Amino acid sequence: MKIAILDRATLGRDIDLSPLCALGETYEYQSTAPEEMTDHIKDADVIVVNKIRCNAETLDHSKNLKLICVAATGYDNVDLEYCKSRGIGLCNVPGYSTDSVAQVSVAMAMSLATRLFEYQQFVTSSEYTKAGLANRLEPVFHEMSALKWGVVGGGGIGTKVAEIARAIGCEVVVCRRKKEGDFPLADIDTLCRECDIISLHVPLSDETGNMLSRERIAAMKHGAIVVNTARGAVCDEKALADAAREGKIFLGCDVYSVEPFGEEHPFTEIMNLPNVLLTPHMAWGAYESRMRCIRIISENIVCYFDGNAQNRIV
C-alpha cells in the first residue's frame, strides 16, 4: 500500500506519524499546490489531506487512488459526487478535537468578556507603572454568571461548550435541530437577539452557509460576544467586521472563508482592535487532539481495506 500525506505541515512538526507509516510505503509532502497534485498522488492508494481541495481537477490523474482520509471532521473540501463516480472512498475523523475546540472557544469568550488583552496592554505599555494607582477597573467587565450564552450547534463540540458555560455559571440556550438534550432550545433569531455570548459550532452546508447574516448581527445586543470556531463561511464576514469596527460586538474567530485570508479580507482592517481576537485555525490542534486524529486515520485505513469501514462518508 502506498500512502501520500499531502499537507504534512498542517499537522504540526511535533506529531509522530509512525501509525501511518507502519501501514505501507508512505510519502510525506509538507504542502501540495494544485499543480503538484498529479505528481504527488499518481501512485498512491491512499491520500491523507487536511485542507487540500479534492475534486475532478485535482484527482483526475490518480490511477490507483482508492481512499481519501481527511485529517478533520469536516469534509467540505472534498467533492463527494466525484468520489462516488470514481469509486473512491472517503473517511473523516469525527469527535477527535472536541475538547480542544471547546477549550479554545471558551477561552476566547472568557478573554473577550473579561477584557484581558486590554488590561494586559495597560500593564505592558507602562501606563500601569505611570498611573500611580494599585489597580485599574476600566474597561468594565462582568461575571460570567451574569451572562447568557447561546450555543449554535448541538453536536459534540457545541454540547461540550454548553456544559462548560453552564459550569462557570452562564445561563445557556442551544440552537439545534434535535429536540432532545439537557439545555433549553432557542431558534437562531431569538438566540441572536437575547444572548450576550454567541458561539458557532456547526458544519458548513447549504443550510448553515451565511447563517449569521448581516440582519442577525444587527439584531444582537450592543457588546455581544461572537465566537466562531466552526467555518468562516457560516458568517457574513464583512458584516462581522463592520459590527466590530463600530464597537457593536466583540469578535473571536479562528476560521475564515479563505485560509489564510489576504489583505483584501474584511478582517484585515479590524485585527488590531481591542475587541477583536483572531487566531490561525488552531482551535482543533491541541497535541492530544492531533495524536488522536492520526491514530484514528490509521484505524480508518485498516478497517477500509479489511472491508469493515469505519467513519466512511463515501
MOHU-V965388 format. One record per helix or strand of 3 or more residues. SS is the DSSP state (h for helix, s for strand). FROM is the first residue (numbers start at 1). TO is the last residue. If there is no record, write none. Layout:
# MOHU-V965388
ss=SS from=FROM to=TO
ss=SS from=FROM to=TO
This chain:
# MOHU-V965388
ss=s from=2 to=5
ss=h from=8 to=11
ss=h from=18 to=21
ss=s from=25 to=28
ss=h from=34 to=41
ss=s from=46 to=49
ss=h from=56 to=59
ss=s from=67 to=70
ss=h from=80 to=86
ss=s from=89 to=91
ss=h from=98 to=114
ss=h from=116 to=124
ss=h from=127 to=131
ss=h from=144 to=146
ss=s from=148 to=152
ss=h from=156 to=167
ss=s from=171 to=175
ss=h from=188 to=194
ss=s from=197 to=200
ss=h from=214 to=218
ss=s from=224 to=228
ss=h from=232 to=234
ss=h from=237 to=245
ss=s from=249 to=253
ss=h from=266 to=269
ss=s from=276 to=278
ss=h from=287 to=305
